[in-house]
Amino acid sequence: MTSQRFRARLLVGAAILGSGAALTAPASASAAEAPTRPALTAPAPVGDAHIRPEKAGSVVSFRQVADLTAQQVILELQGKINSSRVRYGVTAYQVVYRTTNSAGEPAAASQLLVLPRTTSRRLPAVSWLHGTIAYRKDVASENPAADDRLAAYLFASTGRAVSAPDYVGLGAGEGFHPYGDPRATVAAAVDALRAARAFAHRNGRELERTVQVSGFSQGGPATMLVGRALQDGGADRYFRLGALAPVAGPFHLSAFEADAADDKIDKSGLYLAYFATAWNKTYGLYGSPSEVFRAPYDRIVEGLFDGDHTTEQIAGALPPASRDLFTEDFLNKVRTPSGVLKQRLHALDTTCDWNPNVPVSLFHARSDKDVDDSHSAYCAQQLTDNGAGYRLTDVGDYDHSDSVRQALPRIVRFFDEAADAG
């Protein structure tokens, strides 16, 4: 569940899109690209009525971070993700936009926005939701080697506009990251779509109303949260839900955290430490670090998870096992949650407890030791109980990291089918 085995991701976060078979692209890939694209303009001054930086979803600033031909996209994916579905080159931007944090207060956040190099004026849209990231610079909009950037390149190379929000408190955003908070997650993703639409419109292109949503690991529950908000219609008056494709999501989060408390997950202590410190900032789980962490770690652990320490630094300072890092009292509270912890975990145990009216495909790998296939089965049961249809796809005998590599080309195909059927 981590970038290069815990390099860049923690907790139920995503894994790196590591080595894997990549197929050659069609010979016509480069020829399918648009010969020219509209010239981009800088954001208008703060006073411009079309920008209004104080409004959620408005663009604050942007910078171009990549401009690739189809062949260059293939080279980026080579050995990592099957590139046989690549058709177009892509142009990528870091877009800073206005949103709200877990308290509903105004905040700036950033996203990676990737547009295909095509002549099409209207573009189908994808929202890609990443897993947990401890170091703020490891997000797709900041890190050229980020696995989430590769996922966005793949989707965009098929002719889609891709909005990949960094979430609040990561990337070029402000404040701390309220990990897993449903309110902040939905706001960051929907406002990122609004900002993507505004950015595209200012440069002569339009995003279609239908949004296909996908995400990996922690982005799996986020996919279901954002999908429900879009389907309910209250999140945005323009966008509507088109399809859902979560990968290896910890849909039964209370069980995942209990497994971490029992050291049934590799590097359980580090996963649980990020969870505890992030949720304490957001919800107030404890009064003093010594209530949760054993000495001497109680004096350093919160500072390590400030968003400015790399995962290598964190892993080098803390023991990997929960039993060595946490007090037994706290571990028992995680095993049998109550109060605020139980309430907040319940919200993330029920992200699939609704009836999507769009195609749904759940992906997992049978050899995933981080987020095992019981979580997809748990989500599937909730969908069944609500009368929803879905596909449940085992991508094979792969671990957590490989599950998303194997799933991404399948998701492209699934989205194509959903668009054709819709």
C-alpha positions as CSV (number, residue, x, y, z in Angstrom):
1,M,0.0,0.0,0.0
2,T,3.0,2.3,-0.2
3,S,5.1,3.9,-2.8
4,Q,8.1,1.6,-3.3
5,R,7.0,-0.3,-0.2
6,F,6.3,2.6,2.0
7,R,8.2,5.3,0.3
8,A,5.4,7.8,-0.3
9,R,2.2,6.5,1.1
10,L,0.9,5.5,4.5
11,L,-2.2,4.0,6.1
12,V,-4.8,3.0,3.6
13,G,-2.9,5.1,1.0
14,A,-2.2,4.2,-2.5
15,A,0.8,2.2,-3.8
16,I,3.3,3.2,-6.4
17,L,2.5,2.2,-9.9
18,G,5.6,0.1,-10.1
19,S,7.1,-2.2,-12.7
20,G,4.7,-4.2,-14.9
21,A,4.2,-5.3,-18.5
22,A,3.5,-2.4,-20.9
23,L,2.3,-3.0,-24.4
24,T,3.4,-1.0,-27.4
25,A,1.1,1.8,-28.5
26,P,-0.7,1.8,-31.8
27,A,1.4,3.0,-34.7
28,S,-1.1,5.8,-35.2
29,A,-0.9,7.2,-31.7
30,S,1.2,10.3,-32.4
31,A,-0.7,11.0,-35.6
32,A,-4.0,11.1,-33.7
33,E,-2.9,14.1,-31.7
34,A,-4.1,17.6,-32.4
35,P,-1.5,19.6,-34.4
36,T,-2.3,22.7,-32.4
37,R,-3.9,23.6,-29.1
38,P,-5.5,26.8,-27.9
39,A,-3.0,29.2,-26.3
40,L,-3.3,29.3,-22.5
41,T,-3.8,32.5,-20.6
42,A,-2.9,33.4,-17.0
43,P,-5.6,33.7,-14.4
44,A,-7.3,37.1,-14.3
45,P,-6.6,39.5,-11.5
46,V,-8.3,38.9,-8.2
47,G,-11.0,41.5,-9.0
48,D,-12.0,39.8,-12.3
49,A,-15.6,38.7,-12.1
50,H,-14.9,35.5,-14.0
51,I,-12.4,34.3,-11.4
52,R,-13.6,35.5,-8.0
53,P,-10.9,33.6,-6.0
54,E,-13.0,33.8,-2.9
55,K,-15.6,31.5,-4.5
56,A,-15.3,27.7,-4.0
57,G,-14.1,26.2,-7.3
58,S,-12.5,29.3,-8.6
59,V,-9.0,29.3,-10.0
60,V,-6.3,31.1,-8.0
61,S,-3.3,30.3,-10.1
62,F,-1.8,27.7,-12.3
63,R,1.4,26.5,-13.8
64,Q,2.2,24.0,-16.6
65,V,4.0,21.0,-15.3
66,A,4.2,18.7,-18.4
67,D,3.5,18.7,-22.1
68,L,3.9,15.2,-23.7
69,T,3.3,13.6,-27.0
70,A,1.6,10.2,-27.1
71,Q,4.9,8.5,-27.5
72,Q,6.3,10.3,-24.5
73,V,3.3,9.2,-22.5
74,I,4.0,5.6,-23.5
75,L,7.6,6.0,-22.3
76,E,6.4,7.4,-19.0
77,L,4.1,4.4,-18.5
78,Q,6.6,1.8,-19.8
79,G,7.3,-0.9,-17.3
80,K,4.6,0.5,-15.0
81,I,1.2,0.5,-16.6
82,N,-0.1,-1.2,-19.8
83,S,0.0,1.6,-22.4
84,S,-2.0,-0.1,-25.2
85,R,-4.9,2.3,-24.8
86,V,-2.8,5.5,-25.2
87,R,-4.0,7.6,-28.2
88,Y,-3.1,11.2,-27.6
89,G,-0.5,13.4,-26.0
90,V,-1.3,15.3,-22.9
91,T,-0.7,18.7,-21.2
92,A,-0.7,18.8,-17.4
93,Y,-1.1,21.7,-15.0
94,Q,-1.0,22.4,-11.3
95,V,-4.1,24.4,-10.6
96,V,-4.6,26.1,-7.3
97,Y,-8.2,26.7,-6.4
98,R,-10.6,27.7,-3.6
99,T,-12.4,25.0,-1.5
100,T,-13.3,24.4,2.1
101,N,-11.6,22.4,4.9
102,S,-13.1,19.9,7.3
103,A,-14.6,22.8,9.4
104,G,-16.2,24.3,6.3
105,E,-13.9,27.2,6.3
106,P,-12.4,28.7,3.1
107,A,-9.0,27.1,2.0
108,A,-6.8,26.9,-1.0
109,A,-6.1,23.5,-2.5
110,S,-4.2,22.2,-5.5
111,Q,-4.9,19.6,-8.2
112,L,-3.2,18.1,-11.2
113,L,-5.4,18.9,-14.2
114,V,-4.4,16.9,-17.4
115,L,-6.0,17.7,-20.8
116,P,-5.6,15.6,-23.9
117,R,-3.9,17.1,-27.0
118,T,-6.8,16.7,-29.3
119,T,-8.9,19.1,-31.4
120,S,-12.1,18.2,-29.5
121,R,-13.7,21.2,-27.9
122,R,-15.9,19.1,-25.5
123,L,-14.1,16.7,-23.2
124,P,-15.4,13.9,-21.0
125,A,-14.2,14.2,-17.5
126,V,-12.6,11.9,-15.0
127,S,-12.0,12.5,-11.3
128,W,-9.0,10.5,-10.0
129,L,-8.7,10.3,-6.2
130,H,-5.4,9.3,-4.6
131,G,-4.6,7.3,-1.5
132,T,-3.1,8.7,1.6
133,I,0.1,10.7,1.3
134,A,2.2,11.8,4.3
135,Y,4.6,14.2,2.5
136,R,2.8,17.1,0.9
137,K,5.2,17.1,-2.1
138,D,4.5,13.5,-3.1
139,V,1.2,14.4,-4.8
140,A,0.6,14.3,-8.5
141,S,0.7,18.0,-9.1
142,E,4.1,18.4,-7.4
143,N,6.0,15.1,-8.0
144,P,6.7,14.3,-11.7
145,A,7.3,10.6,-10.7
146,A,4.1,10.2,-8.7
147,D,2.1,7.2,-9.5
148,D,-1.1,9.3,-9.5
149,R,0.4,11.5,-12.2
150,L,0.9,8.4,-14.4
151,A,-2.8,7.4,-13.8
152,A,-3.9,10.8,-14.8
153,Y,-1.7,10.6,-18.0
154,L,-3.3,7.3,-18.9
155,F,-6.9,8.6,-18.6
156,A,-6.1,11.9,-20.4
157,S,-4.3,10.0,-23.2
158,T,-7.6,8.4,-24.1
159,G,-9.2,11.8,-24.8
160,R,-10.5,12.7,-21.3
161,A,-9.9,15.7,-19.1
162,V,-8.6,14.5,-15.7
163,S,-9.0,16.3,-12.4
164,A,-6.7,14.7,-9.7
165,P,-7.1,16.7,-6.5
166,D,-4.3,16.8,-4.0
167,Y,-6.9,17.2,-1.2
168,V,-6.7,20.0,1.4
169,G,-3.4,20.4,3.1
170,L,-1.3,18.7,0.5
171,G,0.5,19.9,-2.6
172,A,0.4,23.7,-2.9
173,G,-2.6,23.9,-0.6
174,E,-2.8,25.5,2.8
175,G,-3.5,24.2,6.3
176,F,-3.2,20.6,7.5
177,H,-4.5,17.5,5.7
178,P,-7.8,16.3,7.4
179,Y,-7.2,12.7,6.4
180,G,-10.3,10.8,5.4
181,D,-12.8,13.5,6.5
182,P,-15.8,13.1,4.2
183,R,-16.7,16.8,4.2
184,A,-13.3,17.9,3.1
185,T,-12.8,15.0,0.7
186,V,-16.0,15.8,-1.2
187,A,-15.4,19.5,-1.2
188,A,-11.8,19.2,-2.5
189,A,-12.9,16.8,-5.3
190,V,-16.0,18.7,-6.5
191,D,-14.4,22.1,-6.3
192,A,-11.4,20.7,-8.2
193,L,-13.9,19.7,-11.0
194,R,-15.4,23.2,-10.9
195,A,-11.9,24.7,-11.2
196,A,-11.0,22.3,-14.0
197,R,-14.2,23.4,-15.9
198,A,-13.4,27.1,-15.4
199,F,-9.8,26.6,-16.5
200,A,-10.8,24.6,-19.6
201,H,-13.5,27.2,-20.5
202,R,-11.1,30.1,-20.4
203,N,-9.0,28.3,-22.9
204,G,-11.7,27.4,-25.4
205,R,-12.7,23.9,-24.2
206,E,-15.7,22.6,-22.3
207,L,-16.0,19.7,-19.8
208,E,-19.0,17.4,-20.4
209,R,-21.5,17.2,-17.5
210,T,-21.0,13.5,-16.9
211,V,-18.0,12.6,-14.6
212,Q,-16.5,9.2,-14.2
213,V,-14.9,8.8,-10.8
214,S,-12.1,6.4,-9.8
215,G,-9.6,6.1,-7.0
216,F,-7.1,3.8,-5.4
217,S,-6.9,2.5,-1.8
218,Q,-8.0,5.4,0.4
219,G,-9.3,6.9,-2.8
220,G,-11.7,4.0,-3.0
221,P,-14.0,5.2,-0.2
222,A,-13.4,8.7,-1.5
223,T,-14.7,7.6,-4.9
224,M,-18.0,6.4,-3.3
225,L,-18.3,9.6,-1.2
226,V,-17.8,11.9,-4.2
227,G,-20.1,9.7,-6.4
228,R,-22.9,9.9,-3.9
229,A,-22.5,13.6,-3.6
230,L,-22.7,14.1,-7.4
231,Q,-25.7,11.7,-7.7
232,D,-27.6,13.4,-5.0
233,G,-27.3,16.7,-6.9
234,G,-26.5,18.9,-4.0
235,A,-22.7,19.0,-4.6
236,D,-22.8,20.8,-7.9
237,R,-25.6,22.0,-10.3
238,Y,-23.6,21.2,-13.4
239,F,-21.8,17.9,-13.0
240,R,-23.5,14.6,-12.7
241,L,-22.3,11.1,-12.0
242,G,-21.4,8.8,-14.9
243,A,-19.6,5.7,-13.5
244,L,-17.7,4.5,-10.4
245,A,-14.5,2.4,-10.3
246,P,-12.8,2.2,-6.9
247,V,-9.7,0.0,-6.6
248,A,-8.6,-1.8,-3.4
249,G,-10.5,0.5,-1.1
250,P,-10.6,0.0,2.7
251,F,-14.4,0.1,2.8
252,H,-14.5,-1.4,6.2
253,L,-12.2,1.1,7.9
254,S,-12.9,0.1,11.5
255,A,-11.8,-3.5,10.6
256,F,-8.7,-2.1,8.9
257,E,-7.7,-0.1,11.9
258,A,-8.3,-3.0,14.2
259,D,-6.1,-5.1,12.1
260,A,-3.4,-2.4,12.3
261,A,-3.7,-2.4,16.0
262,D,-3.1,-6.1,16.0
263,D,-0.1,-5.9,13.7
264,K,-1.8,-7.9,11.0
265,I,-0.7,-5.4,8.4
266,D,2.8,-4.7,7.3
267,K,4.2,-1.6,9.0
268,S,1.0,-1.3,11.1
269,G,2.5,1.1,13.5
270,L,3.3,3.7,10.9
271,Y,-0.1,3.4,9.3
272,L,-1.9,3.7,12.6
273,A,0.3,6.6,13.7
274,Y,-0.7,8.7,10.7
275,F,-4.3,7.8,11.2
276,A,-4.2,8.8,14.9
277,T,-2.4,12.1,14.5
278,A,-4.5,13.2,11.5
279,W,-7.8,12.3,13.1
280,N,-6.7,14.0,16.4
281,K,-6.2,17.2,14.5
282,T,-9.6,16.9,12.8
283,Y,-11.8,15.3,15.5
284,G,-9.9,15.5,18.8
285,L,-9.2,11.8,19.7
286,Y,-6.9,12.4,22.6
287,G,-5.7,15.2,25.0
288,S,-2.0,14.4,25.1
289,P,0.3,12.3,22.8
290,S,1.4,10.3,25.9
291,E,-2.2,8.9,26.1
292,V,-1.6,7.2,22.7
293,F,2.1,6.8,22.1
294,R,4.7,5.1,24.2
295,A,7.8,7.1,25.4
296,P,10.0,8.4,23.8
297,Y,7.9,8.5,20.6
298,D,5.1,10.5,22.3
299,R,7.5,13.6,22.1
300,I,8.2,13.3,18.3
301,V,5.4,11.6,16.5
302,E,3.1,14.5,15.9
303,G,5.9,16.6,14.5
304,L,6.8,13.9,12.1
305,F,3.4,13.9,10.5
306,D,3.4,17.7,9.7
307,G,3.4,17.1,6.0
308,D,6.9,18.3,5.6
309,H,8.7,15.1,6.6
310,T,9.3,12.5,4.0
311,T,8.1,9.0,4.5
312,E,11.7,7.8,4.8
313,Q,12.2,10.3,7.6
314,I,9.1,9.1,9.4
315,A,9.9,5.4,8.9
316,G,13.4,5.9,10.2
317,A,12.2,7.5,13.4
318,L,9.4,5.2,14.4
319,P,9.0,1.5,15.0
320,P,7.0,-0.4,12.4
321,A,4.9,-2.4,14.9
322,S,1.9,-1.0,16.7
323,R,2.7,-2.9,19.9
324,D,6.0,-1.0,20.1
325,L,4.6,2.4,19.3
326,F,1.2,2.7,21.0
327,T,-0.1,2.3,24.5
328,E,-2.2,-0.8,25.1
329,D,-5.1,1.5,26.2
330,F,-5.2,3.2,22.8
331,L,-4.9,-0.1,20.9
332,N,-7.9,-1.4,22.8
333,K,-9.8,1.7,21.9
334,V,-9.1,1.1,18.2
335,R,-10.1,-2.6,18.5
336,T,-13.4,-1.6,20.2
337,P,-14.1,2.0,19.3
338,S,-16.6,4.2,21.0
339,G,-17.6,7.8,21.1
340,V,-16.2,10.1,18.5
341,L,-13.9,7.4,17.1
342,K,-16.8,5.0,16.6
343,Q,-18.9,7.7,15.0
344,R,-16.2,8.9,12.6
345,L,-15.3,5.3,11.6
346,H,-18.9,4.5,10.9
347,A,-19.1,7.3,8.3
348,L,-16.2,5.6,6.5
349,D,-17.6,2.1,7.0
350,T,-20.7,3.1,5.1
351,T,-19.4,4.8,2.0
352,C,-21.0,2.0,-0.2
353,D,-24.3,2.0,1.7
354,W,-26.4,3.6,-1.1
355,N,-27.8,2.8,-4.6
356,P,-25.7,4.3,-7.4
357,N,-27.8,4.7,-10.6
358,V,-24.7,4.4,-12.8
359,P,-22.4,1.5,-13.7
360,V,-20.1,0.4,-10.8
361,S,-17.0,-1.8,-11.0
362,L,-15.0,-2.7,-7.9
363,F,-11.4,-3.9,-8.4
364,H,-9.1,-5.8,-6.0
365,A,-6.3,-8.3,-6.0
366,R,-6.5,-11.6,-4.3
367,S,-3.0,-11.4,-2.9
368,D,-3.3,-7.9,-1.5
369,K,-2.0,-8.1,2.1
370,D,-2.6,-4.4,2.9
371,V,-6.3,-4.0,1.9
372,D,-7.5,-7.6,1.3
373,D,-10.4,-8.6,-0.9
374,S,-12.8,-8.7,2.1
375,H,-13.1,-4.9,1.8
376,S,-14.4,-5.1,-1.8
377,A,-16.8,-7.9,-0.7
378,Y,-18.0,-5.7,2.2
379,C,-18.7,-2.8,-0.2
380,A,-20.4,-5.2,-2.7
381,Q,-22.7,-6.5,0.1
382,Q,-23.8,-3.0,1.0
383,L,-24.5,-2.3,-2.7
384,T,-26.5,-5.5,-2.9
385,D,-28.5,-4.6,0.2
386,N,-29.5,-1.4,-1.5
387,G,-30.5,-3.1,-4.8
388,A,-27.5,-1.7,-6.7
389,G,-25.8,-3.5,-9.6
390,Y,-22.0,-3.8,-9.8
391,R,-19.1,-5.8,-11.2
392,L,-16.6,-7.3,-8.8
393,T,-13.2,-7.9,-10.5
394,D,-10.3,-9.8,-9.1
395,V,-7.3,-8.5,-11.1
396,G,-5.2,-11.6,-10.2
397,D,-2.5,-12.8,-7.9
398,Y,-1.0,-9.4,-7.1
399,D,-0.2,-7.3,-4.1
400,H,-1.6,-3.9,-3.2
401,S,0.8,-2.0,-5.4
402,D,0.3,-4.2,-8.4
403,S,-3.5,-4.2,-8.0
404,V,-3.8,-0.6,-9.3
405,R,-1.4,-1.2,-12.1
406,Q,-3.5,-4.1,-13.3
407,A,-6.8,-2.3,-12.7
408,L,-6.1,1.0,-14.6
409,P,-6.3,-0.3,-18.2
410,R,-9.4,-2.2,-17.2
411,I,-11.0,1.0,-15.8
412,V,-10.4,2.8,-19.0
413,R,-12.2,0.0,-20.9
414,F,-15.0,0.0,-18.3
415,F,-15.4,3.8,-18.6
416,D,-15.5,3.5,-22.4
417,E,-18.3,0.9,-22.0
418,A,-20.2,3.0,-19.5
419,A,-20.0,6.1,-21.8
420,D,-21.2,4.1,-24.8
421,A,-24.1,2.7,-22.8
422,G,-25.1,6.0,-21.3
